[in-house]
Amino acid sequence: MSRTTDVDLAGLLHLTAAHFETLAQERGVAFAVETPPSAPAHADPEKLQRVFLNLLSNAFKCTPEGGRVRCVLGIADEHVAVAIQDSGSGVPPALREAIFD
């Protein structure tokens, strides 16, 4: 069941990313979160937080010690985009088609 409400996506991303600060320090991973001061939206915050947690967890699993993880939230027109980038090796080409199955 979807529970949409007004939510600040920038705040939600920062709150979620905070769970990874200690891990980043322990592994020497440069960790950056870049957002505007706020990004209001009408969405399901629990589902979005789960998505952010999954993406960040995968990024940290795939990033070697001394690597980097970067989260960027941007707003263009009335659309919001979130990108989570890491310096890991990426998904092997043979598995890319099945990634969203």
MOPAC internal coordinates of N, CA, C and O (Angstrom, degrees):
PM7 1SCF
backbone

  N    0.0000 0     0.00 0     0.00 0    0    0    0
  C    1.4481 1     0.00 0     0.00 0    1    0    0
  C    1.5267 1   109.32 1     0.00 0    2    1    0
  O    1.2310 1   120.90 1   -52.52 1    3    2    1
  N    1.2878 1   115.88 1   127.48 1    3    2    1
  C    1.4626 1   120.69 1  -178.35 1    5    3    2
  C    1.5237 1   109.95 1   -84.36 1    6    5    3
  O    1.2310 1   121.01 1   -45.70 1    7    6    5
  N    1.3118 1   115.67 1   134.30 1    7    6    5
  C    1.4680 1   121.34 1   179.12 1    9    7    6
  C    1.5163 1   108.55 1  -122.18 1   10    9    7
  O    1.2310 1   121.08 1   -97.43 1   11   10    9
  N    1.3109 1   115.54 1    82.57 1   11   10    9
  C    1.4582 1   119.05 1  -178.72 1   13   11   10
  C    1.5177 1   110.45 1   -82.20 1   14   13   11
  O    1.2310 1   121.92 1   -32.75 1   15   14   13
  N    1.3077 1   113.93 1   147.25 1   15   14   13
  C    1.4487 1   121.95 1   179.36 1   17   15   14
  C    1.5271 1   107.63 1  -158.14 1   18   17   15
  O    1.2310 1   120.24 1    -8.99 1   19   18   17
  N    1.3093 1   117.15 1   171.01 1   19   18   17
  C    1.4605 1   119.89 1   174.55 1   21   19   18
  C    1.5253 1   108.27 1   -72.80 1   22   21   19
  O    1.2310 1   120.97 1   -48.77 1   23   22   21
  N    1.3179 1   115.75 1   131.23 1   23   22   21
  C    1.4650 1   120.95 1  -176.23 1   25   23   22
  C    1.5253 1   108.97 1  -143.94 1   26   25   23
  O    1.2310 1   120.78 1   -31.27 1   27   26   25
  N    1.3173 1   116.12 1   148.73 1   27   26   25
  C    1.4669 1   121.94 1   173.93 1   29   27   26
  C    1.5224 1   107.45 1   -95.13 1   30   29   27
  O    1.2310 1   120.46 1   -75.33 1   31   30   29
  N    1.3252 1   116.73 1   104.67 1   31   30   29
  C    1.4632 1   120.73 1  -176.94 1   33   31   30
  C    1.5261 1   112.39 1   -62.91 1   34   33   31
  O    1.2310 1   120.28 1   145.68 1   35   34   33
  N    1.3231 1   117.08 1   -34.32 1   35   34   33
  C    1.4685 1   119.81 1   178.16 1   37   35   34
  C    1.5324 1   109.88 1   -63.04 1   38   37   35
  O    1.2310 1   120.68 1   133.36 1   39   38   37
  N    1.3147 1   116.31 1   -46.64 1   39   38   37
  C    1.4584 1   120.40 1   178.49 1   41   39   38
  C    1.5149 1   112.14 1   -63.60 1   42   41   39
  O    1.2310 1   120.49 1   139.20 1   43   42   41
  N    1.3278 1   116.66 1   -40.80 1   43   42   41
  C    1.4644 1   121.03 1   179.02 1   45   43   42
  C    1.5252 1   111.43 1   -64.13 1   46   45   43
  O    1.2310 1   120.28 1   139.04 1   47   46   45
  N    1.3322 1   117.07 1   -40.96 1   47   46   45
  C    1.4641 1   119.90 1   178.72 1   49   47   46
  C    1.5306 1   110.52 1   -66.32 1   50   49   47
  O    1.2310 1   119.91 1   137.08 1   51   50   49
  N    1.3283 1   117.78 1   -42.92 1   51   50   49
  C    1.4735 1   120.34 1   177.82 1   53   51   50
  C    1.5341 1   110.88 1   -62.49 1   54   53   51
  O    1.2310 1   120.49 1   137.22 1   55   54   53
  N    1.3358 1   116.66 1   -42.78 1   55   54   53
  C    1.4646 1   120.99 1   179.45 1   57   55   54
  C    1.5256 1   110.98 1   -61.65 1   58   57   55
  O    1.2310 1   120.72 1   136.59 1   59   58   57
  N    1.3197 1   116.22 1   -43.41 1   59   58   57
  C    1.4651 1   120.86 1  -179.99 1   61   59   58
  C    1.5257 1   111.17 1   -68.63 1   62   61   59
  O    1.2310 1   120.65 1   137.34 1   63   62   61
  N    1.3169 1   116.36 1   -42.66 1   63   62   61
  C    1.4685 1   120.63 1  -178.85 1   65   63   62
  C    1.5241 1   111.75 1   -64.50 1   66   65   63
  O    1.2310 1   120.16 1   151.85 1   67   66   65
  N    1.3144 1   117.29 1   -28.15 1   67   66   65
  C    1.4687 1   120.61 1  -179.57 1   69   67   66
  C    1.5267 1   111.81 1   -59.11 1   70   69   67
  O    1.2310 1   120.03 1   154.04 1   71   70   69
  N    1.3339 1   117.55 1   -25.96 1   71   70   69
  C    1.4688 1   121.13 1   178.32 1   73   71   70
  C    1.5315 1   112.16 1   -65.66 1   74   73   71
  O    1.2310 1   120.13 1   164.18 1   75   74   73
  N    1.3180 1   117.35 1   -15.82 1   75   74   73
  C    1.4654 1   121.42 1  -175.33 1   77   75   74
  C    1.5294 1   113.26 1  -107.38 1   78   77   75
  O    1.2310 1   119.86 1   179.21 1   79   78   77
  N    1.3161 1   117.87 1    -0.79 1   79   78   77
  C    1.4721 1   121.43 1  -177.79 1   81   79   78
  C    1.5260 1   112.03 1   -59.88 1   82   81   79
  O    1.2310 1   120.14 1   132.38 1   83   82   81
  N    1.3134 1   117.34 1   -47.62 1   83   82   81
  C    1.4653 1   120.94 1  -178.48 1   85   83   82
  C    1.5214 1   110.56 1   -64.09 1   86   85   83
  O    1.2310 1   120.27 1   135.99 1   87   86   85
  N    1.3235 1   117.09 1   -44.01 1   87   86   85
  C    1.4628 1   121.11 1   178.30 1   89   87   86
  C    1.5281 1   110.33 1   -59.70 1   90   89   87
  O    1.2310 1   120.49 1   137.16 1   91   90   89
  N    1.3151 1   116.68 1   -42.84 1   91   90   89
  C    1.4664 1   120.72 1   179.32 1   93   91   90
  C    1.5269 1   110.13 1   -60.53 1   94   93   91
  O    1.2310 1   120.18 1   134.69 1   95   94   93
  N    1.3270 1   117.27 1   -45.31 1   95   94   93
  C    1.4672 1   120.81 1   179.64 1   97   95   94
  C    1.5177 1   111.08 1   -64.05 1   98   97   95
  O    1.2310 1   120.20 1   135.56 1   99   98   97
  N    1.3179 1   117.23 1   -44.44 1   99   98   97
  C    1.4636 1   121.10 1  -178.51 1  101   99   98
  C    1.5219 1   112.20 1   -61.88 1  102  101   99
  O    1.2310 1   120.36 1   145.06 1  103  102  101
  N    1.3268 1   116.92 1   -34.94 1  103  102  101
  C    1.4598 1   121.27 1  -176.76 1  105  103  102
  C    1.5207 1   113.07 1   -98.34 1  106  105  103
  O    1.2310 1   120.35 1  -177.27 1  107  106  105
  N    1.3209 1   116.94 1     2.73 1  107  106  105
  C    1.4628 1   119.53 1   179.96 1  109  107  106
  C    1.5109 1   113.08 1    65.53 1  110  109  107
  O    1.2310 1   120.56 1  -149.22 1  111  110  109
  N    1.3321 1   116.53 1    30.78 1  111  110  109
  C    1.4604 1   121.71 1  -179.95 1  113  111  110
  C    1.5194 1   109.07 1   -92.43 1  114  113  111
  O    1.2310 1   120.56 1   -53.83 1  115  114  113
  N    1.3191 1   116.53 1   126.17 1  115  114  113
  C    1.4644 1   121.11 1   174.46 1  117  115  114
  C    1.5216 1   107.03 1   -70.99 1  118  117  115
  O    1.2310 1   120.38 1   -58.42 1  119  118  117
  N    1.3219 1   116.89 1   121.58 1  119  118  117
  C    1.4632 1   121.81 1  -173.73 1  121  119  118
  C    1.5148 1   108.98 1  -125.53 1  122  121  119
  O    1.2310 1   120.58 1   -59.69 1  123  122  121
  N    1.3272 1   116.49 1   120.31 1  123  122  121
  C    1.4668 1   121.24 1  -178.69 1  125  123  122
  C    1.5229 1   109.79 1  -128.28 1  126  125  123
  O    1.2310 1   121.30 1   -39.10 1  127  126  125
  N    1.3221 1   115.11 1   140.90 1  127  126  125
  C    1.4616 1   122.19 1   174.43 1  129  127  126
  C    1.5139 1   106.41 1  -124.79 1  130  129  127
  O    1.2310 1   120.71 1   -60.66 1  131  130  129
  N    1.3282 1   116.24 1   119.34 1  131  130  129
  C    1.4609 1   121.67 1  -176.36 1  133  131  130
  C    1.5219 1   108.92 1  -119.55 1  134  133  131
  O    1.2310 1   121.01 1   -62.82 1  135  134  133
  N    1.3373 1   115.67 1   117.18 1  135  134  133
  C    1.4581 1   121.33 1   179.74 1  137  135  134
  C    1.5190 1   109.10 1  -142.79 1  138  137  135
  O    1.2310 1   120.49 1   -19.66 1  139  138  137
  N    1.3245 1   116.67 1   160.34 1  139  138  137
  C    1.4559 1   118.43 1   167.91 1  141  139  138
  C    1.5314 1   107.84 1   -69.61 1  142  141  139
  O    1.2310 1   119.81 1    -9.92 1  143  142  141
  N    1.3367 1   117.97 1   170.08 1  143  142  141
  C    1.4668 1   119.34 1  -179.83 1  145  143  142
  C    1.5285 1   113.34 1   -55.88 1  146  145  143
  O    1.2310 1   120.13 1   144.93 1  147  146  145
  N    1.3279 1   117.36 1   -35.07 1  147  146  145
  C    1.4573 1   120.54 1   175.55 1  149  147  146
  C    1.5259 1   108.91 1  -152.26 1  150  149  147
  O    1.2310 1   121.39 1   -21.99 1  151  150  149
  N    1.3162 1   114.94 1   158.01 1  151  150  149
  C    1.4646 1   121.66 1   178.26 1  153  151  150
  C    1.5241 1   107.51 1  -145.20 1  154  153  151
  O    1.2310 1   120.79 1   -98.54 1  155  154  153
  N    1.3396 1   116.09 1    81.46 1  155  154  153
  C    1.4600 1   118.71 1  -177.35 1  157  155  154
  C    1.5244 1   112.38 1   -68.49 1  158  157  155
  O    1.2310 1   121.30 1   -37.87 1  159  158  157
  N    1.3406 1   115.12 1   142.13 1  159  158  157
  C    1.4607 1   120.96 1   178.73 1  161  159  158
  C    1.5191 1   108.47 1  -154.70 1  162  161  159
  O    1.2310 1   121.27 1   -14.81 1  163  162  161
  N    1.2999 1   115.17 1   165.19 1  163  162  161
  C    1.4652 1   121.54 1   173.04 1  165  163  162
  C    1.5235 1   105.50 1  -110.88 1  166  165  163
  O    1.2310 1   120.45 1   -72.09 1  167  166  165
  N    1.3247 1   116.75 1   107.91 1  167  166  165
  C    1.4609 1   120.69 1  -172.23 1  169  167  166
  C    1.5244 1   109.73 1  -156.22 1  170  169  167
  O    1.2310 1   121.09 1    -2.71 1  171  170  169
  N    1.3156 1   115.52 1   177.29 1  171  170  169
  C    1.4543 1   121.96 1   175.77 1  173  171  170
  C    1.5294 1   107.82 1   -94.11 1  174  173  171
  O    1.2310 1   119.59 1   -77.15 1  175  174  173
  N    1.3382 1   118.39 1   102.85 1  175  174  173
  C    1.4651 1   120.26 1  -174.69 1  177  175  174
  C    1.5278 1   113.76 1   -63.46 1  178  177  175
  O    1.2310 1   119.66 1   147.18 1  179  178  177
  N    1.3377 1   118.24 1   -32.82 1  179  178  177
  C    1.4630 1   120.02 1  -179.87 1  181  179  178
  C    1.5292 1   110.77 1   -66.50 1  182  181  179
  O    1.2310 1   120.49 1   136.13 1  183  182  181
  N    1.3248 1   116.66 1   -43.87 1  183  182  181
  C    1.4656 1   119.61 1   179.14 1  185  183  182
  C    1.5203 1   111.06 1   -66.79 1  186  185  183
  O    1.2310 1   120.52 1   138.54 1  187  186  185
  N    1.3269 1   116.62 1   -41.46 1  187  186  185
  C    1.4637 1   119.17 1   178.98 1  189  187  186
  C    1.5210 1   111.00 1   -64.57 1  190  189  187
  O    1.2310 1   120.15 1   138.97 1  191  190  189
  N    1.3208 1   117.31 1   -41.03 1  191  190  189
  C    1.4567 1   119.44 1   178.87 1  193  191  190
  C    1.5286 1   110.24 1   -62.72 1  194  193  191
  O    1.2310 1   120.07 1   141.57 1  195  194  193
  N    1.3299 1   117.46 1   -38.43 1  195  194  193
  C    1.4622 1   120.92 1   177.86 1  197  195  194
  C    1.5322 1   110.38 1   -63.31 1  198  197  195
  O    1.2310 1   120.49 1   138.86 1  199  198  197
  N    1.3358 1   116.66 1   -41.14 1  199  198  197
  C    1.4677 1   120.46 1   177.34 1  201  199  198
  C    1.5272 1   109.95 1   -63.10 1  202  201  199
  O    1.2310 1   120.31 1   132.18 1  203  202  201
  N    1.3437 1   117.01 1   -47.82 1  203  202  201
  C    1.4686 1   120.50 1   179.46 1  205  203  202
  C    1.5241 1   110.83 1   -59.56 1  206  205  203
  O    1.2310 1   120.41 1   136.12 1  207  206  205
  N    1.3399 1   116.83 1   -43.88 1  207  206  205
  C    1.4701 1   120.36 1   179.21 1  209  207  206
  C    1.5216 1   111.47 1   -61.38 1  210  209  207
  O    1.2310 1   120.26 1   136.23 1  211  210  209
  N    1.3267 1   117.11 1   -43.77 1  211  210  209
  C    1.4677 1   120.48 1   179.83 1  213  211  210
  C    1.5239 1   111.42 1   -63.63 1  214  213  211
  O    1.2310 1   120.42 1   134.27 1  215  214  213
  N    1.3266 1   116.79 1   -45.73 1  215  214  213
  C    1.4627 1   119.97 1  -179.46 1  217  215  214
  C    1.5259 1   111.70 1   -64.55 1  218  217  215
  O    1.2310 1   120.62 1   136.60 1  219  218  217
  N    1.3298 1   116.42 1   -43.40 1  219  218  217
  C    1.4671 1   119.26 1   179.25 1  221  219  218
  C    1.5252 1   111.06 1   -67.46 1  222  221  219
  O    1.2310 1   120.45 1   139.52 1  223  222  221
  N    1.3169 1   116.75 1   -40.48 1  223  222  221
  C    1.4648 1   120.16 1   178.06 1  225  223  222
  C    1.5225 1   110.47 1   -59.89 1  226  225  223
  O    1.2310 1   120.41 1   134.06 1  227  226  225
  N    1.3228 1   116.82 1   -45.94 1  227  226  225
  C    1.4652 1   120.24 1   177.68 1  229  227  226
  C    1.5197 1   111.52 1   -62.62 1  230  229  227
  O    1.2310 1   120.20 1   139.29 1  231  230  229
  N    1.3149 1   117.22 1   -40.71 1  231  230  229
  C    1.4694 1   120.31 1   179.75 1  233  231  230
  C    1.5245 1   110.46 1   -61.51 1  234  233  231
  O    1.2310 1   120.27 1   135.99 1  235  234  233
  N    1.3296 1   117.09 1   -44.01 1  235  234  233
  C    1.4646 1   119.66 1  -179.12 1  237  235  234
  C    1.5278 1   111.71 1   -71.17 1  238  237  235
  O    1.2310 1   119.94 1   147.43 1  239  238  237
  N    1.3288 1   117.73 1   -32.57 1  239  238  237
  C    1.4688 1   120.32 1   177.03 1  241  239  238
  C    1.5209 1   111.10 1   -64.17 1  242  241  239
  O    1.2310 1   120.76 1   145.67 1  243  242  241
  N    1.3280 1   116.16 1   -34.33 1  243  242  241
  C    1.4619 1   121.06 1  -173.82 1  245  243  242
  C    1.5243 1   113.63 1   -94.93 1  246  245  243
  O    1.2310 1   120.02 1   174.64 1  247  246  245
  N    1.3215 1   117.56 1    -5.36 1  247  246  245
  C    1.4535 1   120.74 1  -176.71 1  249  247  246
  C    1.5217 1   110.26 1   -96.21 1  250  249  247
  O    1.2310 1   120.08 1   -54.42 1  251  250  249
  N    1.3171 1   117.45 1   125.58 1  251  250  249
  C    1.4677 1   119.72 1   179.10 1  253  251  250
  C    1.5317 1   111.35 1   -71.34 1  254  253  251
  O    1.2310 1   121.15 1   -18.15 1  255  254  253
  N    1.3258 1   115.40 1   161.85 1  255  254  253
  C    1.4665 1   119.71 1   174.78 1  257  255  254
  C    1.5197 1   108.52 1   -54.58 1  258  257  255
  O    1.2310 1   120.89 1   -40.26 1  259  258  257
  N    1.3245 1   115.90 1   139.74 1  259  258  257
  C    1.4571 1   120.98 1  -179.27 1  261  259  258
  C    1.5239 1   113.29 1    79.88 1  262  261  259
  O    1.2310 1   120.32 1  -176.93 1  263  262  261
  N    1.3263 1   116.99 1     3.07 1  263  262  261
  C    1.4584 1   120.85 1  -179.84 1  265  263  262
  C    1.5217 1   111.57 1   -82.68 1  266  265  263
  O    1.2310 1   121.24 1    21.43 1  267  266  265
  N    1.3384 1   115.23 1  -158.57 1  267  266  265
  C    1.4614 1   118.65 1  -179.84 1  269  267  266
  C    1.5263 1   110.49 1  -145.46 1  270  269  267
  O    1.2310 1   121.72 1   -32.86 1  271  270  269
  N    1.3381 1   114.31 1   147.14 1  271  270  269
  C    1.4559 1   123.33 1   174.13 1  273  271  270
  C    1.5243 1   106.23 1  -130.38 1  274  273  271
  O    1.2310 1   121.39 1   -46.13 1  275  274  273
  N    1.3292 1   114.94 1   133.87 1  275  274  273
  C    1.4673 1   120.20 1  -176.90 1  277  275  274
  C    1.5217 1   109.07 1  -134.26 1  278  277  275
  O    1.2310 1   120.74 1   -50.32 1  279  278  277
  N    1.3354 1   116.18 1   129.68 1  279  278  277
  C    1.4646 1   122.44 1   176.01 1  281  279  278
  C    1.5195 1   107.16 1  -112.31 1  282  281  279
  O    1.2310 1   120.76 1   -50.11 1  283  282  281
  N    1.3167 1   116.14 1   129.89 1  283  282  281
  C    1.4557 1   120.51 1   179.46 1  285  283  282
  C    1.5174 1   108.32 1  -130.38 1  286  285  283
  O    1.2310 1   120.61 1   -52.51 1  287  286  285
  N    1.3275 1   116.44 1   127.49 1  287  286  285
  C    1.4506 1   122.12 1   173.93 1  289  287  286
  C    1.5138 1   106.65 1  -114.60 1  290  289  287
  O    1.2310 1   120.51 1   -55.68 1  291  290  289
  N    1.3088 1   116.62 1   124.32 1  291  290  289
  C    1.4541 1   120.84 1  -179.08 1  293  291  290
  C    1.5192 1   111.12 1  -127.49 1  294  293  291
  O    1.2310 1   120.98 1   -26.12 1  295  294  293
  N    1.3053 1   115.72 1   153.88 1  295  294  293
  C    1.4541 1   122.16 1   178.61 1  297  295  294
  C    1.5235 1   108.03 1  -121.82 1  298  297  295
  O    1.2310 1   120.83 1   -51.21 1  299  298  297
  N    1.3308 1   116.02 1   128.79 1  299  298  297
  C    1.4648 1   121.89 1   175.52 1  301  299  298
  C    1.5224 1   107.00 1  -134.70 1  302  301  299
  O    1.2310 1   120.83 1   -54.65 1  303  302  301
  N    1.3061 1   116.02 1   125.35 1  303  302  301
  C    1.4639 1   121.10 1  -173.78 1  305  303  302
  C    1.5267 1   107.42 1    55.63 1  306  305  303
  O    1.2310 1   120.04 1    58.59 1  307  306  305
  N    1.3022 1   117.52 1  -121.41 1  307  306  305
  C    1.4663 1   120.00 1   178.55 1  309  307  306
  C    1.5304 1   111.53 1  -110.98 1  310  309  307
  O    1.2310 1   120.87 1  -157.85 1  311  310  309
  N    1.3241 1   115.94 1    22.15 1  311  310  309
  C    1.4603 1   121.15 1  -178.31 1  313  311  310
  C    1.5264 1   110.38 1  -112.41 1  314  313  311
  O    1.2310 1   121.34 1   -33.73 1  315  314  313
  N    1.3077 1   115.05 1   146.27 1  315  314  313
  C    1.4607 1   122.03 1   177.36 1  317  315  314
  C    1.5233 1   107.85 1  -115.58 1  318  317  315
  O    1.2310 1   120.80 1   -43.32 1  319  318  317
  N    1.3230 1   116.08 1   136.68 1  319  318  317
  C    1.4628 1   121.29 1   176.23 1  321  319  318
  C    1.5223 1   108.53 1  -126.50 1  322  321  319
  O    1.2310 1   121.16 1   -42.67 1  323  322  321
  N    1.3228 1   115.38 1   137.33 1  323  322  321
  C    1.4590 1   121.76 1   176.58 1  325  323  322
  C    1.5225 1   107.23 1  -120.08 1  326  325  323
  O    1.2310 1   121.02 1   -51.32 1  327  326  325
  N    1.3323 1   115.65 1   128.68 1  327  326  325
  C    1.4659 1   121.04 1   177.07 1  329  327  326
  C    1.5185 1   108.11 1  -123.24 1  330  329  327
  O    1.2310 1   120.81 1   -47.19 1  331  330  329
  N    1.3182 1   116.06 1   132.81 1  331  330  329
  C    1.4594 1   121.21 1   174.95 1  333  331  330
  C    1.5184 1   105.92 1  -120.73 1  334  333  331
  O    1.2310 1   121.56 1   -63.58 1  335  334  333
  N    1.3250 1   114.63 1   116.42 1  335  334  333
  C    1.4620 1   121.96 1  -175.28 1  337  335  334
  C    1.5237 1   109.40 1  -115.30 1  338  337  335
  O    1.2310 1   120.83 1   -33.60 1  339  338  337
  N    1.3185 1   116.03 1   146.40 1  339  338  337
  C    1.4596 1   119.42 1   175.73 1  341  339  338
  C    1.5180 1   109.27 1  -141.04 1  342  341  339
  O    1.2310 1   121.36 1   -12.88 1  343  342  341
  N    1.3206 1   114.99 1   167.12 1  343  342  341
  C    1.4612 1   120.21 1  -178.46 1  345  343  342
  C    1.5299 1   111.71 1   -98.72 1  346  345  343
  O    1.2310 1   120.56 1  -158.89 1  347  346  345
  N    1.3196 1   116.54 1    21.11 1  347  346  345
  C    1.4586 1   120.69 1   176.97 1  349  347  346
  C    1.5155 1   111.32 1   -74.27 1  350  349  347
  O    1.2310 1   120.98 1     0.06 1  351  350  349
  N    1.3128 1   115.73 1  -179.94 1  351  350  349
  C    1.4628 1   121.02 1  -175.19 1  353  351  350
  C    1.5234 1   113.22 1   -77.50 1  354  353  351
  O    1.2310 1   119.52 1   167.29 1  355  354  353
  N    1.3177 1   118.53 1   -12.71 1  355  354  353
  C    1.4615 1   121.23 1   178.90 1  357  355  354
  C    1.5123 1   112.42 1    86.05 1  358  357  355
  O    1.2310 1   121.45 1    -3.00 1  359  358  357
  N    1.3128 1   114.84 1   177.00 1  359  358  357
  C    1.4581 1   121.61 1  -179.69 1  361  359  358
  C    1.5250 1   108.25 1   -79.94 1  362  361  359
  O    1.2310 1   120.20 1   -49.55 1  363  362  361
  N    1.3287 1   117.22 1   130.45 1  363  362  361
  C    1.4687 1   119.30 1   178.13 1  365  363  362
  C    1.5290 1   110.36 1   -57.42 1  366  365  363
  O    1.2310 1   120.26 1   -39.38 1  367  366  365
  N    1.3272 1   117.12 1   140.62 1  367  366  365
  C    1.4655 1   120.53 1  -177.42 1  369  367  366
  C    1.5290 1   114.08 1   -51.58 1  370  369  367
  O    1.2310 1   119.71 1   143.58 1  371  370  369
  N    1.3098 1   118.15 1   -36.42 1  371  370  369
  C    1.4562 1   121.31 1  -178.02 1  373  371  370
  C    1.5295 1   113.01 1   -66.31 1  374  373  371
  O    1.2310 1   120.03 1   158.41 1  375  374  373
  N    1.3254 1   117.55 1   -21.59 1  375  374  373
  C    1.4680 1   121.21 1  -177.76 1  377  375  374
  C    1.5247 1   113.53 1  -100.80 1  378  377  375
  O    1.2310 1   119.26 1   173.12 1  379  378  377
  N    1.3122 1   119.02 1    -6.88 1  379  378  377
  C    1.4656 1   121.92 1  -173.76 1  381  379  378
  C    1.5212 1   114.10 1   -62.14 1  382  381  379
  O    1.2310 1   120.14 1   143.71 1  383  382  381
  N    1.3182 1   117.33 1   -36.29 1  383  382  381
  C    1.4582 1   119.15 1  -179.02 1  385  383  382
  C    1.5240 1   112.23 1   -69.69 1  386  385  383
  O    1.2310 1   119.75 1   151.23 1  387  386  385
  N    1.3064 1   118.08 1   -28.77 1  387  386  385
  C    1.4650 1   122.04 1  -176.28 1  389  387  386
  C    1.5259 1   112.98 1   -91.88 1  390  389  387
  O    1.2310 1   119.66 1  -179.94 1  391  390  389
  N    1.3187 1   118.25 1     0.06 1  391  390  389
  C    1.4552 1   121.02 1  -171.18 1  393  391  390
  C    1.5310 1   113.96 1   -61.05 1  394  393  391
  O    1.2310 1   119.84 1   147.47 1  395  394  393
  N    1.3316 1   117.92 1   -32.53 1  395  394  393
  C    1.4578 1   120.44 1  -177.69 1  397  395  394
  C    1.5204 1   113.79 1  -104.37 1  398  397  395
  O    1.2310 1   120.33 1  -169.21 1  399  398  397
  N    1.3352 1   116.97 1    10.79 1  399  398  397
  C    1.4848 1   119.79 1   177.40 1  401  399  398
  C    1.5135 1   110.88 1   -70.00 1  402  401  399
  O    1.2310 1   120.10 1   180.00 1  403  402  401

